[in-house]
């Protein structure tokens, strides 16, 4: 009798477990469908969780970052001689550049004074600490510990000291997610200098994003500079992105300036395009003299 | 070990183990999310959460409730930008699969459990890739995915050897 009851209980608990499992599976599938259809609720859920977890992640990231920094330092300690030599050579080269830069600056100031130039509004920025990354191969993004309270908006450009890193996609109050340029879904309008040839920089999961829709009358050569174009009014123009490399024939890629491997801090730019042309211009006519009163 | 005067002992042990799973899982998520190298060139971090869940499922399957695994997996999906919903689904199914095989697997030497955990990780990666591809999103590169599976497989025995030491050698499998 007792044994029977035990069996019954077991059967019941198994049924409960099955039901829970089924519910969990259905909930996961619903979440997946919502996520794929870019439901704003999912985005809010994600931003909320990021807000909540920011302190914990920062705290956990500290010792781990310290350890990985230690490993990196040890590596660089091992080849310190070679590095030293390279640095000396760099310093020499930079001395020459500094002279050039100073001359150019003077010249620039003089020309501006002559020109009565209207400079675009200053872009301000807020610097954040990278507190988490997407460790997996599915998305390439990073979580930064500044959010809408600090003036970050969806679409803000993220840069490090050297160049563009990515774009803010998803903002919480205290945290925001930066989609890196190498992610599959990253598309950024750029220009190739010199000549301002327009293109779209498209991430494809590799370390060097591809240049698509190249609008080039003349061929783009390896080594040419790539900057943001500011088309679309999302990014400020003229942020350095990288240099063109040629992987294969007709496969232009960009070697990024920004250093993802050592990314600790990023600047999120608070940029608002100063003018937007909202409507087509009117026909400009010569002023008609008012002569009706005299006649 | 079982104290006759306090019949609630095994029950309490079970709750402690569930709590242990939750804490270890949270720790695994924060470690996975820690920014140690970004971008496509970086080494993919191993699926630590799966290693923890697999270890628990093979050690104390009664202490791996579906809802806890679901909560952990969902949290990981949301924080680390995995395919939301799909990642957690695959994790839950893998945990259930390992739990159902536990009576057989727990008697095998570490090499055999290692191989089956590695095979499970591979199956999970394949399912994720397929799910993403079927939903018409851009699936990740197979090389990166394979690297992640290798990393996961490499980390599992370390976790399986370290955790029992850290937990003070809880030898007897619970609820087997």
Contacts between the chains, C-beta under 8 A, distances in Angstrom:
chain1	res1	chain2	res2	distance
A	17	B	66	7.1
A	20	B	66	5.2
A	20	B	67	6.4
A	21	B	66	5.3
A	21	B	92	7.4
A	21	B	96	6.5
A	24	B	66	5.4
A	24	B	67	7.1
A	24	B	70	4.8
A	24	B	92	5.7
A	25	B	89	6.3
A	25	B	92	7.1
A	25	B	93	7.7
A	27	B	70	7.5
A	27	B	85	8.0
A	28	B	70	7.5
A	28	B	85	4.7
A	28	B	86	7.2
A	28	B	88	5.2
A	28	B	89	3.7
A	28	B	92	7.0
A	29	B	85	6.5
A	29	B	89	6.7
A	30	B	85	7.1
A	31	B	74	7.4
A	31	B	84	5.5
A	31	B	85	3.2
A	31	B	88	7.5
A	32	B	83	6.7
A	32	B	84	6.5
A	32	B	85	3.1
A	32	B	86	4.8
A	32	B	89	7.1
A	32	B	131	7.4
A	32	B	135	7.3
A	33	B	85	7.4
A	34	B	84	7.9
A	34	B	85	7.4
A	35	B	83	6.9
A	35	B	84	4.0
A	35	B	85	5.7
A	36	B	135	5.0
A	36	B	137	6.7
A	42	B	84	6.2
A	45	B	78	6.5
A	46	B	78	4.8
A	46	B	84	7.7
A	49	B	75	6.9
A	49	B	78	4.9
A	49	B	79	6.4
A	50	B	78	7.8
A	50	B	79	6.9
A	53	B	79	6.3
A	56	B	30	6.6
A	57	B	30	6.0
A	57	B	33	6.1
A	57	B	34	7.7
A	57	B	79	7.8
A	60	B	27	7.9
A	60	B	30	3.9
A	60	B	31	7.1
A	60	B	34	6.3
A	61	B	30	7.7
A	61	B	33	8.0
A	61	B	34	4.8
A	61	B	35	6.3
A	64	B	31	6.6
A	64	B	34	4.3
A	64	B	36	6.5
A	65	B	34	7.0
A	65	B	35	7.1
A	65	B	36	7.5
A	68	B	36	4.8
A	68	B	37	7.6
A	130	B	35	4.6
A	130	B	38	7.4
A	131	B	33	7.9
A	131	B	35	6.7
A	132	B	33	3.7
A	132	B	34	6.7
A	132	B	35	6.0
A	132	B	79	6.4
A	132	B	80	7.0
A	133	B	33	6.8
A	133	B	34	7.6
A	133	B	35	4.4
A	133	B	36	7.6
A	133	B	37	7.7
A	133	B	38	4.9
A	133	B	80	7.6
A	134	B	33	7.9
A	134	B	80	4.6
A	134	B	81	3.8
A	134	B	82	7.1
A	135	B	32	4.6
A	135	B	33	6.7
A	135	B	44	6.4
A	135	B	45	3.4
A	135	B	80	5.9
A	136	B	44	6.1
A	136	B	45	7.4
A	136	B	47	7.8
A	136	B	80	6.3
A	136	B	81	7.7
A	136	B	82	5.6
A	136	B	140	7.8
A	136	B	148	6.4
A	137	B	44	5.2
A	137	B	140	4.0
A	137	B	141	6.5
A	137	B	144	3.6
A	137	B	145	5.3
A	137	B	147	7.7
A	137	B	148	5.8
A	138	B	81	7.0
A	138	B	82	5.3
A	138	B	83	5.9
A	138	B	128	7.4
A	138	B	132	7.0
A	138	B	140	5.2
A	139	B	80	8.0
A	139	B	81	3.9
A	139	B	82	7.1
A	140	B	38	7.1
A	140	B	39	6.1
A	140	B	40	6.3
A	141	B	81	4.9
A	142	B	35	6.2
A	142	B	38	5.6
A	143	B	33	7.3
A	143	B	79	7.4
A	177	B	81	7.1
A	180	B	38	6.4
A	180	B	39	5.9
A	182	B	39	5.3
A	182	B	40	4.4
A	184	B	137	8.0
A	184	B	138	3.9
A	184	B	140	7.8
A	185	B	138	7.0
A	205	B	40	5.8
A	205	B	138	7.5
A	205	B	140	6.2
A	205	B	141	5.1
A	205	B	144	7.2
A	206	B	40	5.4
A	206	B	141	7.5
A	207	B	39	6.3
A	207	B	40	4.5
A	207	B	41	4.3
A	260	B	37	7.4
A	260	B	38	4.4
A	260	B	39	3.2
A	260	B	41	7.0
A	260	B	42	7.0
A	261	B	37	5.4
A	261	B	38	7.3
A	261	B	39	7.1
A	261	B	41	6.9
A	261	B	42	6.7
A	263	B	35	7.1
A	263	B	38	5.3
A	263	B	39	8.0
A	264	B	35	7.7
